[in-house]
């Protein structure tokens, strides 16, 4: 290869490397540019104060405050970073409305769609409604709800489960519910486990930790936690006909 050809070849290689480096840097910048500078200061402050991760920061119904969706639920922080509120915001001008729950509903639906394939489902033949439930194996009301599964299904309610071991994924309860998801027939394994039958321990690449973290984002504090089809979360266990009546009022 002549000197000119070598020089030309080096120029082409250098250009390719520069282009590649620019792509990596620009892609990284795009992925980390989550908030504007003012919001980033607030996000960093919340992350440090609450030992959590701020997922979104959006304008809130409270003037001068942002609504922060974190992996520990929803908080409200003032734009100067001096005030922090944890709780729900209601509009009481007319019929009271839970604005926090309404804001969370769309975010929940988006995130549920991303994990739909990892749910354990009990479909209704004549489906009218689909509810998603964060469940635990050892929870008394979770077991009661599951024992009435046939009645929920007969009323047209399809039930989909997400794992939420209350003592955490790295606990005996977490191991048990992981074995359910790793079973050859997870739906039957769930029924067996909730009826107190011995469950064969099984290990696999399971979604329990992912579901548990999602529960934190959604604001789950106990089980069962029922998500309505519109993304709003109900308080806890509801008998079949009461759940149907609640869904019909949506």
BAFI-3210 file (N, C-alpha, C; in Angstrom, 3 decimals, decimal comma, padded with zeros to 6 digits):
// residues 250
n [1|2|3|4|5|6|7|8|9|10|11|12|13|14|15|16|17|18|19|20|21|22|23|24|25|26|27|28|29|30|31|32|33|34|35|36|37|38|39|40|41|42|43|44|45|46|47|48|49|50|51|52|53|54|55|56|57|58|59|60|61|62|63|64|65|66|67|68|69|70|71|72|73|74|75|76|77|78|79|80|81|82|83|84|85|86|87|88|89|90|91|92|93|94|95|96|97|98|99|100|101|102|103|104|105|106|107|108|109|110|111|112|113|114|115|116|117|118|119|120|121|122|123|124|125|126|127|128|129|130|131|132|133|134|135|136|137|138|139|140|141|142|143|144|145|146|147|148|149|150|151|152|153|154|155|156|157|158|159|160|161|162|163|164|165|166|167|168|169|170|171|172|173|174|175|176|177|178|179|180|181|182|183|184|185|186|187|188|189|190|191|192|193|194|195|196|197|198|199|200|201|202|203|204|205|206|207|208|209|210|211|212|213|214|215|216|217|218|219|220|221|222|223|224|225|226|227|228|229|230|231|232|233|234|235|236|237|238|239|240|241|242|243|244|245|246|247|248|249|250]
n.u [000,853|000,587|002,001|000,089|-002,290|-002,335|-002,552|-005,028|-006,642|-006,301|-007,560|-010,213|-010,767|-010,436|-012,492|-014,680|-014,438|-014,778|-017,405|-018,733|-018,124|-019,385|-022,017|-022,411|-021,985|-023,960|-026,259|-026,154|-026,431|-029,007|-030,435|-029,960|-030,911|-033,290|-034,722|-035,227|-032,743|-033,642|-035,597|-034,035|-032,455|-034,382|-035,203|-032,824|-032,611|-034,863|-034,287|-032,044|-033,031|-035,201|-034,220|-034,835|-036,094|-036,765|-039,168|-040,902|-041,506|-043,978|-046,165|-048,296|-051,661|-051,491|-050,567|-047,344|-046,081|-044,536|-045,594|-044,299|-043,549|-042,424|-040,396|-041,451|-043,993|-046,262|-045,307|-045,375|-043,569|-042,302|-041,526|-039,239|-037,980|-038,276|-040,487|-042,290|-044,806|-046,682|-049,280|-052,788|-054,369|-057,329|-060,009|-062,451|-064,375|-067,426|-068,487|-066,471|-063,181|-060,535|-057,593|-054,972|-055,122|-056,365|-054,376|-052,428|-053,566|-053,375|-050,611|-050,253|-051,663|-050,082|-047,704|-048,577|-049,224|-046,735|-045,888|-047,670|-047,475|-046,258|-048,023|-050,226|-053,131|-056,712|-059,127|-062,395|-065,201|-067,313|-066,318|-066,443|-065,109|-061,679|-059,514|-056,541|-054,455|-052,356|-050,818|-050,273|-048,981|-049,355|-051,218|-054,254|-056,695|-056,074|-056,070|-058,740|-060,014|-059,024|-060,180|-062,710|-062,629|-063,950|-066,497|-066,034|-065,195|-067,522|-069,157|-068,211|-065,739|-062,425|-059,451|-056,210|-052,990|-050,330|-047,156|-046,680|-044,962|-045,260|-043,239|-041,076|-039,105|-036,845|-037,290|-038,786|-041,505|-041,309|-039,761|-041,549|-043,657|-042,255|-041,713|-044,236|-044,578|-042,626|-043,496|-044,676|-047,339|-048,456|-050,907|-052,376|-050,553|-050,620|-053,218|-052,955|-050,981|-052,262|-054,267|-053,020|-051,563|-048,605|-045,893|-043,914|-040,574|-039,172|-036,961|-036,332|-035,951|-037,653|-040,469|-040,845|-039,409|-039,492|-042,269|-042,774|-041,350|-042,753|-045,166|-044,458|-044,089|-046,711|-047,902|-048,728|-049,644|-050,495|-051,938|-054,803|-054,238|-056,192|-056,387|-058,349|-059,967|-059,571|-057,242|-057,257|-056,778|-058,159|-059,015|-058,701|-059,524|-062,535|-065,723|-067,084|-069,619|-069,733|-067,417|-068,076|-070,218|-068,850|-067,166|-069,062|-069,922|-067,976]
n.v [-001,194|002,170|005,336|007,402|005,978|004,748|006,996|007,934|005,810|005,913|008,339|007,687|005,710|007,229|009,060|007,352|006,412|008,788|009,411|007,239|007,627|010,074|009,299|007,562|009,294|011,256|009,691|008,808|011,270|011,953|009,961|010,531|013,026|013,665|015,477|019,072|021,579|022,905|021,140|018,886|019,487|019,406|016,736|015,390|016,208|015,024|012,319|011,951|012,643|010,911|008,471|007,292|006,891|009,333|009,295|010,678|014,192|016,461|019,292|020,181|020,081|021,886|025,131|026,238|023,893|020,739|017,547|014,575|011,492|008,616|005,693|005,056|005,915|008,783|012,177|015,664|018,482|021,701|024,311|025,661|023,843|023,751|022,793|019,807|017,487|014,692|012,732|012,811|014,864|016,625|017,796|019,882|021,446|021,333|018,046|015,980|015,093|012,863|013,992|013,174|010,395|010,288|011,375|009,443|007,240|006,995|006,665|004,272|002,472|002,548|001,419|-001,063|-002,268|-002,842|-005,010|-006,977|-009,525|-011,019|-011,592|-013,609|-015,034|-015,308|-015,914|-014,635|-016,215|-014,846|-012,074|-008,956|-007,060|-006,295|-006,779|-005,937|-007,345|-006,855|-009,300|-011,513|-014,555|-015,372|-013,678|-013,125|-012,024|-012,081|-014,778|-015,334|-013,881|-015,273|-017,763|-017,302|-017,100|-018,353|-017,287|-014,540|-014,740|-015,822|-013,637|-012,142|-010,986|-010,760|-011,772|-010,656|-011,367|-009,758|-010,086|-009,433|-009,792|-009,102|-008,937|-008,535|-009,285|-010,841|-012,875|-015,507|-015,564|-014,253|-016,102|-018,217|-017,203|-016,736|-019,331|-020,075|-018,557|-019,793|-022,309|-025,187|-024,963|-022,102|-020,862|-022,931|-023,587|-021,259|-021,431|-023,790|-022,993|-020,908|-022,239|-023,535|-025,808|-027,836|-026,542|-027,168|-026,249|-023,968|-022,531|-019,777|-017,401|-014,963|-012,594|-011,396|-009,507|-007,289|-006,825|-006,228|-003,854|-002,250|-002,136|-000,449|001,952|002,384|002,944|000,953|-000,372|-002,526|-005,847|-007,574|-005,433|-003,751|-002,935|-000,986|-001,177|001,364|002,238|003,283|002,751|000,511|000,183|-002,378|-005,803|-006,831|-008,312|-010,540|-009,571|-006,992|-005,895|-006,031|-004,190|-001,858|-001,623|-001,262|001,262|002,867]
n.w [000,000|-000,898|000,282|-000,003|-000,169|002,336|003,979|003,174|003,938|006,729|007,254|006,635|008,573|010,903|010,599|010,748|013,367|014,802|014,109|015,233|017,941|018,364|018,004|020,181|022,371|021,905|022,022|024,656|025,934|025,204|026,516|029,179|029,512|031,118|032,684|032,779|033,699|036,115|037,078|037,405|039,609|041,618|041,383|042,055|044,682|045,872|045,376|046,994|049,519|049,991|049,362|046,879|043,489|041,186|038,752|037,008|036,608|036,832|036,161|038,879|040,361|042,422|042,805|041,996|042,623|041,815|040,612|041,644|040,460|041,866|042,655|045,027|045,167|044,928|045,240|046,193|045,349|046,042|043,681|044,419|045,919|048,676|050,055|050,786|050,028|050,949|049,926|048,956|046,476|046,277|044,280|045,301|044,288|043,616|042,802|044,726|043,644|043,204|042,409|042,370|042,070|039,573|037,953|038,216|037,026|034,159|033,883|035,219|033,529|031,239|032,182|033,049|030,647|029,682|031,173|030,805|029,621|031,565|033,547|035,613|034,587|034,979|033,048|032,221|030,722|029,467|029,120|030,731|032,201|033,039|035,637|037,396|039,781|042,523|044,324|047,157|048,528|051,209|052,282|053,936|052,907|050,243|049,746|050,303|048,266|046,044|046,430|045,597|042,895|040,754|040,948|040,466|037,803|036,640|036,762|034,774|035,129|034,472|035,990|036,600|037,793|039,541|041,114|044,540|047,056|050,370|052,264|050,730|047,729|048,254|050,297|052,347|051,574|049,160|047,762|047,610|046,027|043,740|042,979|042,174|039,821|038,354|037,928|036,012|035,395|036,108|036,896|038,125|040,096|041,627|042,672|044,179|046,046|047,389|048,623|050,568|050,001|049,687|047,871|045,094|045,047|042,804|040,412|038,254|035,588|036,734|037,149|039,641|041,292|039,600|039,425|042,099|042,484|040,723|042,052|044,146|042,766|041,965|044,334|046,068|049,170|050,542|050,270|048,903|046,083|043,944|040,573|038,572|035,285|034,159|035,219|037,774|041,297|043,625|047,126|048,517|049,231|047,660|047,680|045,131|043,896|044,874|043,822|041,107|041,056|041,687|039,456|037,475|038,036|037,079]
ca.u [000,000|001,404|001,821|-001,173|-003,397|-002,335|-003,055|-006,469|-007,254|-006,308|-008,591|-011,523|-010,900|-010,613|-013,846|-015,623|-014,338|-015,381|-018,850|-019,191|-018,020|-020,428|-023,294|-022,483|-022,128|-025,246|-027,287|-026,098|-026,965|-030,460|-031,022|-029,833|-031,583|-034,633|-035,346|-034,495|-031,840|-034,381|-036,225|-032,997|-032,085|-035,441|-035,137|-031,655|-032,901|-035,787|-033,581|-031,166|-033,815|-036,105|-033,538|-035,750|-035,810|-037,824|-039,421|-041,419|-041,840|-044,948|-046,904|-049,351|-052,809|-051,137|-049,750|-045,982|-045,584|-044,463|-045,982|-043,164|-043,811|-041,193|-040,603|-042,102|-045,290|-046,378|-045,014|-045,482|-042,442|-042,399|-040,551|-037,979|-037,405|-038,327|-041,628|-042,598|-046,099|-047,043|-050,704|-053,619|-054,949|-058,711|-060,747|-063,742|-065,263|-068,458|-068,305|-065,052|-062,455|-059,158|-056,752|-053,751|-055,460|-056,628|-053,088|-051,688|-054,267|-052,789|-049,256|-050,383|-052,053|-048,913|-046,729|-049,172|-049,124|-045,358|-045,639|-048,866|-047,114|-045,730|-049,095|-050,958|-054,509|-057,867|-060,068|-063,833|-065,683|-068,064|-065,569|-066,958|-064,092|-060,392|-058,843|-055,182|-054,347|-051,092|-051,203|-049,266|-049,440|-049,702|-052,205|-055,547|-057,715|-055,686|-056,547|-060,197|-060,354|-058,729|-061,134|-063,949|-062,262|-064,986|-067,612|-065,606|-065,222|-068,917|-069,741|-067,591|-064,532|-061,141|-058,480|-054,790|-052,174|-048,931|-046,592|-046,280|-044,677|-045,201|-041,956|-040,024|-038,778|-035,798|-037,836|-039,460|-042,725|-040,872|-039,324|-042,741|-044,397|-041,392|-041,923|-045,514|-044,344|-041,700|-044,118|-045,101|-048,687|-048,483|-052,264|-052,706|-049,632|-051,150|-054,374|-052,446|-050,264|-053,202|-055,116|-052,182|-050,887|-047,156|-045,531|-042,573|-039,707|-038,671|-036,239|-036,268|-035,879|-039,044|-040,719|-041,315|-038,767|-040,009|-043,638|-042,721|-040,920|-043,871|-046,127|-043,999|-044,401|-048,164|-048,383|-049,300|-049,243|-050,940|-052,543|-054,728|-054,422|-056,919|-056,337|-059,504|-059,607|-059,171|-055,960|-057,407|-056,540|-059,107|-058,331|-058,325|-060,448|-063,968|-066,418|-067,377|-070,701|-069,383|-066,441|-068,815|-070,966|-067,859|-066,724|-070,181|-070,057|-066,812]
ca.v [000,000|003,384|006,312|008,129|005,073|004,584|008,241|007,963|004,779|006,433|009,374|007,021|005,072|008,290|009,600|006,346|006,398|010,017|009,280|006,274|008,263|011,090|008,606|007,052|010,426|011,898|008,777|008,852|012,553|011,903|009,063|011,091|014,323|013,324|016,680|020,303|021,839|023,215|019,910|017,937|019,847|018,887|015,274|014,971|016,444|013,974|011,036|011,893|012,750|009,774|007,257|006,767|007,312|010,128|008,787|011,817|015,443|017,160|020,323|019,611|020,967|022,877|026,165|026,334|022,567|019,664|016,206|013,672|010,055|007,937|004,254|004,917|006,563|010,160|013,271|017,003|019,288|023,077|024,601|026,107|022,701|023,959|022,120|018,474|016,982|013,326|012,549|012,994|016,180|016,516|018,963|019,857|022,402|020,448|016,662|015,757|014,239|012,559|014,393|012,361|009,097|010,494|011,583|008,183|006,191|006,832|006,135|002,846|001,708|002,455|000,497|-002,402|-002,815|-003,306|-006,268|-007,813|-010,905|-011,733|-011,763|-014,870|-014,614|-016,200|-015,218|-014,888|-016,636|-013,714|-010,992|-007,583|-006,202|-006,910|-006,118|-006,406|-007,381|-007,175|-010,329|-012,226|-015,918|-015,549|-012,670|-013,757|-011,536|-012,561|-016,160|-015,299|-013,435|-016,335|-018,859|-016,907|-016,792|-018,826|-016,341|-013,344|-015,086|-015,994|-012,296|-011,477|-010,274|-011,440|-011,370|-010,827|-011,198|-009,359|-010,542|-008,419|-010,370|-007,928|-008,900|-008,286|-010,408|-011,684|-013,373|-016,791|-015,320|-013,945|-017,362|-019,017|-016,660|-016,948|-020,725|-020,096|-018,057|-020,695|-023,637|-025,564|-024,400|-021,072|-020,613|-024,011|-023,458|-020,175|-021,986|-024,727|-022,258|-020,112|-023,151|-024,102|-027,034|-027,730|-026,120|-027,572|-025,083|-023,872|-021,296|-019,403|-015,955|-014,607|-011,152|-010,997|-008,247|-006,235|-006,547|-005,615|-002,472|-001,567|-001,871|000,750|003,100|002,557|003,325|-000,204|-000,446|-003,810|-006,722|-007,365|-004,076|-003,975|-001,860|-001,008|-001,082|002,727|002,539|003,717|001,658|000,360|000,028|-003,737|-006,889|-006,607|-009,536|-010,519|-008,697|-005,612|-005,461|-005,798|-002,946|-000,772|-001,521|-000,744|002,694|003,573]
ca.w [000,000|-001,016|001,355|-000,198|000,165|003,797|004,543|002,886|004,783|008,093|007,318|006,663|009,879|011,891|010,430|011,252|014,828|015,299|013,941|016,235|019,251|018,440|018,175|021,558|023,283|021,708|022,517|026,120|026,352|025,044|027,506|030,507|029,551|031,555|033,205|032,518|034,841|037,346|037,551|037,805|040,981|042,481|041,334|042,844|046,097|046,303|045,361|048,160|050,747|050,169|048,904|045,884|042,124|040,580|037,405|036,235|037,303|035,997|036,899|039,713|040,569|043,439|042,175|042,501|042,995|040,837|041,040|041,409|040,503|042,256|042,876|046,331|045,088|044,447|046,154|045,626|045,798|045,571|042,625|045,026|046,636|050,125|050,669|050,265|050,487|050,578|050,135|047,772|046,232|045,842|043,806|046,008|043,641|043,080|043,224|045,037|042,714|043,602|041,277|042,387|041,493|038,147|037,284|038,250|036,277|032,830|034,053|035,570|032,346|030,365|032,771|033,061|029,289|029,473|031,902|030,623|029,277|032,732|034,531|035,666|034,322|035,122|032,156|032,238|029,401|028,929|029,765|030,741|032,808|033,371|036,760|037,672|041,240|043,190|045,283|047,940|048,823|052,611|052,676|054,169|051,975|048,909|049,661|050,234|046,908|045,081|046,632|044,919|041,514|039,835|041,001|039,729|036,376|036,215|036,655|033,626|035,557|034,292|037,014|036,258|038,988|039,624|042,389|045,514|048,375|051,249|052,969|049,737|046,840|048,841|051,559|052,111|050,803|047,802|047,140|047,328|044,889|042,571|042,573|041,455|038,467|037,664|037,785|034,666|035,260|037,151|037,396|039,057|041,230|042,459|043,385|045,180|047,091|048,188|049,402|051,616|049,571|049,535|046,517|044,692|044,828|041,428|040,127|036,848|035,387|037,030|037,202|040,970|041,714|038,728|039,857|043,429|042,286|040,078|043,119|044,851|041,901|041,949|045,654|046,771|050,574|051,070|049,267|047,451|045,559|042,696|039,587|037,689|033,863|033,792|035,851|039,158|042,238|044,717|048,409|048,898|048,860|047,472|047,261|043,698|043,455|045,216|042,827|039,872|041,198|041,613|038,070|036,684|038,327|036,513]
c.u [000,887|001,106|000,501|-002,359|-003,504|-002,945|-004,584|-007,219|-007,367|-007,383|-009,981|-011,790|-011,172|-012,023|-014,888|-015,638|-014,998|-016,898|-019,436|-019,194|-019,115|-021,791|-023,476|-022,741|-023,511|-026,382|-027,339|-026,707|-028,479|-031,098|-030,968|-030,524|-033,051|-035,407|-034,564|-033,673|-032,565|-035,005|-035,192|-032,532|-033,109|-035,404|-033,981|-031,916|-033,832|-035,105|-032,730|-031,966|-034,604|-035,459|-034,403|-035,311|-037,000|-037,965|-039,932|-041,642|-042,760|-045,625|-048,060|-050,532|-052,535|-050,183|-048,371|-045,373|-045,508|-045,014|-044,861|-043,624|-042,484|-041,454|-041,116|-043,454|-045,204|-046,079|-045,224|-044,367|-042,553|-041,282|-039,225|-037,333|-037,493|-039,420|-041,906|-043,907|-046,256|-048,514|-051,460|-054,167|-056,354|-059,218|-062,128|-064,671|-066,342|-068,276|-066,829|-064,397|-061,014|-058,242|-055,461|-054,001|-055,706|-055,321|-052,296|-052,270|-053,626|-051,394|-049,298|-050,712|-050,867|-047,923|-047,272|-049,063|-047,746|-045,070|-046,793|-048,522|-046,613|-046,773|-049,642|-052,442|-055,519|-059,003|-061,526|-064,281|-066,439|-067,516|-066,239|-065,889|-062,818|-059,779|-057,468|-054,945|-052,923|-051,430|-049,997|-049,833|-050,007|-050,771|-053,589|-056,617|-057,371|-056,189|-058,074|-060,652|-060,156|-059,704|-062,470|-063,727|-063,364|-066,169|-067,261|-065,714|-066,647|-069,624|-069,124|-066,330|-063,311|-060,163|-057,073|-053,964|-050,780|-048,431|-046,233|-046,095|-044,418|-043,886|-040,787|-039,713|-037,764|-036,215|-038,456|-040,735|-042,399|-040,438|-040,530|-043,471|-043,569|-041,568|-043,241|-045,289|-043,440|-042,291|-044,512|-046,499|-048,864|-049,881|-052,676|-051,827|-050,091|-052,325|-053,919|-051,808|-051,238|-054,187|-054,298|-051,471|-049,388|-046,819|-044,101|-041,731|-039,148|-037,983|-036,217|-036,066|-037,296|-039,208|-041,061|-040,710|-039,289|-041,426|-043,641|-042,316|-042,037|-044,946|-045,755|-044,311|-045,889|-048,722|-049,058|-048,751|-049,652|-051,575|-053,867|-054,929|-054,977|-056,847|-057,527|-059,064|-059,160|-057,871|-056,053|-057,306|-057,570|-058,345|-057,856|-059,368|-061,874|-064,603|-066,839|-068,454|-070,433|-068,356|-067,138|-069,568|-070,036|-067,404|-067,824|-070,388|-068,958|-067,254]
c.v [001,241|004,312|007,040|007,265|004,867|005,810|008,326|006,979|005,252|007,505|008,749|006,375|006,114|008,859|008,638|006,312|007,627|009,954|008,357|006,895|009,299|010,438|008,124|008,184|011,045|011,020|008,803|010,148|012,557|011,066|009,655|012,436|014,127|014,557|017,904|020,635|022,114|021,963|018,909|018,198|019,273|017,362|014,754|015,122|015,364|012,612|010,870|011,857|011,480|008,434|006,532|007,210|008,086|009,696|009,896|013,000|016,225|018,257|019,691|020,567|022,057|023,884|026,235|024,999|021,660|018,389|015,253|012,231|009,365|006,448|003,979|005,620|008,010|011,154|014,589|017,853|020,685|023,367|025,112|025,001|022,792|023,135|020,789|018,002|015,545|013,134|012,813|014,410|015,974|017,857|018,898|020,952|021,619|019,053|016,397|014,778|014,089|012,839|013,579|011,017|009,207|010,645|010,285|007,149|005,933|006,246|004,655|002,003|001,507|001,422|-000,922|-003,062|-003,416|-004,642|-007,261|-009,273|-011,704|-011,936|-013,192|-014,513|-015,730|-015,548|-015,626|-015,264|-015,504|-012,430|-009,625|-006,603|-007,012|-006,112|-006,748|-006,279|-007,714|-008,124|-010,929|-013,614|-016,012|-014,589|-013,305|-013,326|-011,914|-013,989|-016,212|-014,905|-014,576|-017,497|-018,573|-016,625|-017,208|-017,852|-015,038|-013,596|-015,218|-014,654|-011,497|-010,709|-011,169|-010,882|-011,666|-010,502|-010,650|-009,757|-009,365|-009,081|-009,236|-007,817|-008,734|-009,510|-011,367|-012,135|-014,735|-016,627|-015,009|-015,192|-018,220|-018,507|-016,760|-018,379|-020,880|-019,673|-019,003|-022,088|-023,902|-025,007|-023,345|-020,826|-021,676|-023,938|-022,356|-020,681|-022,933|-023,991|-021,509|-020,976|-023,891|-025,383|-026,787|-027,450|-026,543|-026,335|-025,114|-022,525|-021,058|-017,893|-015,420|-013,092|-010,616|-009,665|-007,075|-005,840|-005,795|-004,142|-001,653|-001,228|-000,633|002,010|003,415|003,021|002,191|-000,250|-001,765|-004,617|-007,266|-005,888|-004,220|-002,747|-002,015|-000,882|000,315|003,153|003,008|002,504|001,677|000,021|-001,379|-004,735|-006,388|-007,933|-009,413|-009,520|-007,231|-005,057|-005,166|-004,471|-001,742|-000,551|-000,924|000,747|003,520|004,547]
c.w [000,000|000,146|001,246|000,218|001,675|004,465|004,368|003,784|006,232|008,277|007,430|008,019|010,963|011,827|010,995|012,776|015,440|015,220|015,003|017,620|019,441|018,694|019,611|022,532|023,161|022,220|024,032|026,630|026,275|026,142|028,906|030,636|029,900|032,001|032,760|033,771|036,159|037,940|038,048|039,232|041,963|042,538|042,179|044,338|046,643|046,370|046,609|049,464|051,036|049,820|047,883|044,500|041,584|039,123|036,498|037,165|036,381|036,818|037,665|039,818|041,601|042,814|042,834|042,899|041,770|041,458|040,655|041,548|040,773|042,406|044,288|046,349|044,623|045,571|045,416|046,217|045,207|044,583|043,176|045,857|048,143|050,804|049,977|050,877|050,024|050,900|048,855|047,705|045,672|045,315|044,445|045,491|042,908|043,631|043,497|044,060|043,187|042,406|041,214|041,722|039,991|037,368|037,191|037,309|034,917|032,889|034,388|034,344|031,405|030,887|032,864|031,694|029,046|030,160|031,728|030,372|030,472|033,826|034,498|035,598|034,541|034,326|032,360|030,833|028,718|029,558|029,592|031,232|033,049|034,513|036,954|039,166|041,669|044,330|045,993|048,249|050,229|053,116|052,776|053,171|050,534|048,709|049,550|048,834|045,914|045,211|045,943|043,433|040,531|039,792|040,281|038,222|035,850|036,039|035,505|033,959|035,352|035,320|036,520|037,499|038,667|041,007|043,287|046,884|049,370|052,003|052,008|048,897|047,441|050,240|051,289|051,294|049,350|047,054|046,741|046,089|043,604|042,054|041,819|040,004|037,661|037,440|036,338|034,359|036,358|037,727|038,411|040,290|042,177|043,296|044,490|046,351|047,993|048,971|050,457|051,247|049,420|048,077|046,228|044,402|043,410|041,249|038,624|036,773|035,524|037,214|038,585|041,418|040,891|039,141|041,192|043,323|041,658|041,109|043,913|044,073|041,942|043,287|046,407|048,194|051,221|049,955|049,792|047,098|044,147|041,807|038,651|036,235|033,430|034,464|037,283|040,089|043,353|045,994|048,708|048,443|048,712|047,062|045,801|043,274|043,795|044,233|041,502|039,930|041,097|040,181|037,182|036,898|037,673|035,415]
res [x|x|x|x|x|x|x|x|x|x|x|x|x|x|x|x|x|x|x|x|x|x|x|x|x|x|x|x|x|x|x|x|x|x|x|x|x|x|x|x|x|x|x|x|x|x|x|x|x|x|x|x|x|x|x|x|x|x|x|x|x|x|x|x|x|x|x|x|x|x|x|x|x|x|x|x|x|x|x|x|x|x|x|x|x|x|x|x|x|x|x|x|x|x|x|x|x|x|x|x|x|x|x|x|x|x|x|x|x|x|x|x|x|x|x|x|x|x|x|x|x|x|x|x|x|x|x|x|x|x|x|x|x|x|x|x|x|x|x|x|x|x|x|x|x|x|x|x|x|x|x|x|x|x|x|x|x|x|x|x|x|x|x|x|x|x|x|x|x|x|x|x|x|x|x|x|x|x|x|x|x|x|x|x|x|x|x|x|x|x|x|x|x|x|x|x|x|x|x|x|x|x|x|x|x|x|x|x|x|x|x|x|x|x|x|x|x|x|x|x|x|x|x|x|x|x|x|x|x|x|x|x|x|x|x|x|x|x|x|x|x|x|x|x|x|x|x|x|x|x]
***
